[in-house]
Amino acid sequence: MNPAFITYDMLRGFGLVSGVALNSARGLRPYSGLQYLYANQHFFAMVIPGFYLTESHKFETIEIVEYRPPIKNDWSLYSWLEGLYNVDMETKKHDRSFIY
């Protein structure tokens, strides 16, 4: 999946998202939703819930979390967790999901 989003910040950490997502199974689809973002020197979290604006109207939530605690001087541990959960709003059933 290759998303390309434009965001508009409304309040601190909260914003609107619009763009497209491309994948080999479903092609190019328009997407719109919300975004929550939190970041500091050692922690980053982003959640983007939204809808595909096609006839299927699938609801999808994308989550990304990064954690970089300092170990010693110039060393740190870099950790990344990414997940996706998709629900088909017509059938009200799980469509697909993943965690990396």
N, C-alpha and C positions, 0 to 999 in steps of 0.2 A: 504494500500500500504506500502510495506517495501523496501525502497531503500538501496543499499549498494554501495557507490561510493568511488573511489580513485581519488584524485585531484593532479594536478601538477601546482604549481604556476609559472607563466611566468613573469608577471609584478606586481607591487604593487597593490593588489586587484583583479587582473585578473588571471584566470587559466583555465586549461582543466579538464574535468570531464569524467570518464569512469567507468562503473560498470553494475549492474543489478538492476532490480526492480521486486518485487514479489507481486502479488495480486491474490485474489481468482477468479476473473473473467477472467483474461487473462494469468495467470501463470507467469513463470519466463521469463523475456525478457532483452536482452542486451541494454544498454543505453550509449550514448556519447553526450557531449555538452561542453558548456563554463560555467564559474562561475565568478560572480563579488561579492566581499565581502568587506564590510566596517564595522569597529568596533571601538568604543572608550569606555570610562568608562560607559556611560549612554545609548548608542545607538548601535544597531547591525542590519545590513541588508545584506541579501544574495539573489541573483537571479541566477537561474540555467536554462537557456534555452538549449534544446537539442532534439535529435531524438531517438526513439526506433529503433534499428537496426534489425528489423524483416520485413517480407513482407508487413506489414501495413504502416510502416514509419510514425508513428504518431509523431507530434511535440508537445513538452510539456514544459511549463515554471513553475518552482517551485519558490515561493517567501517566505521568512521568514523575519519578522521584530520584533525586541525586543526593548522595551524602558523601562529604569529603572531610573526615575528621583529621586533624593534624596528628602526626606520629612523632616526628622529631625534626626540628629545624626546617629544612626545605622538603621534607618527606610528608606525604599524606596518603591516605587510602581512598581511592575513588570507587564509589559504588553507584550503580545505575539500575533502576527498576522501571520497566515500561509495561503497561497493560492496556487492553482494549476489551470492552464488553459491548455487544451489539444485540438489540432486541428487534424482532420484526413486529411492528405495531399492528399489522393486520391479523396475525395469528396469535399475538401476545406471547410468543415463544422465543427462547434463546436462538440467535442466528449464528453467531460466531464469537470467539474470544481468544485472547492469547496473553501470555505473560513472558517477558524477556528479562 
